Amino acid sequence: MTSSWDKWGVLRPLTVIQLDRCQVVHVKTKEKDGYTALQLGIADKNLKTLTKPEIGHLMKNNIPPKRELQEFRVTPECVLPAGWMFSARHFTPGQFVDVCGISKGLGWTGTI
């Protein structure tokens, strides 16, 4: 979370989004899977660390190995084709975005 000054001199909080080579890996449809969803993969990963089922899943759509795979339910009109590169330009200014993060897990160290 950071902040920026607008043209009237008011300090506005904002969130900077970075999408590291985010790509649509798989499309789930209502007819085949019972619901509509997109599976997204982010960041590249070494091919040696993947299992054979993961390699087969990614190679079905000629997608390079991805570090993290996550599925998001979408409406049928928002479906993107497999292989689509997702970027921050997909979002509009003022749109709300749910953000997840990983804590450093410092335990009982207290305030640093």
RAMO-V283123 format. One record per run of one state. SS is the DSSP state (H for helix, E for strand, L for the rest). FROM is the first residue (numbers start at 1). LEN is the number of residues. Records with the same first field share a line. If there is no record, write none. Layout:
SS: FROM-LEN, FROM-LEN
This chain:
L: 1-1, 6-5, 15-7, 29-1, 34-3, 45-2, 50-2, 60-6, 74-2, 79-6, 87-1, 91-22
E: 2-4, 11-4, 22-7, 37-8, 66-8, 85-2
H: 30-4, 47-3, 52-8, 76-3, 88-3
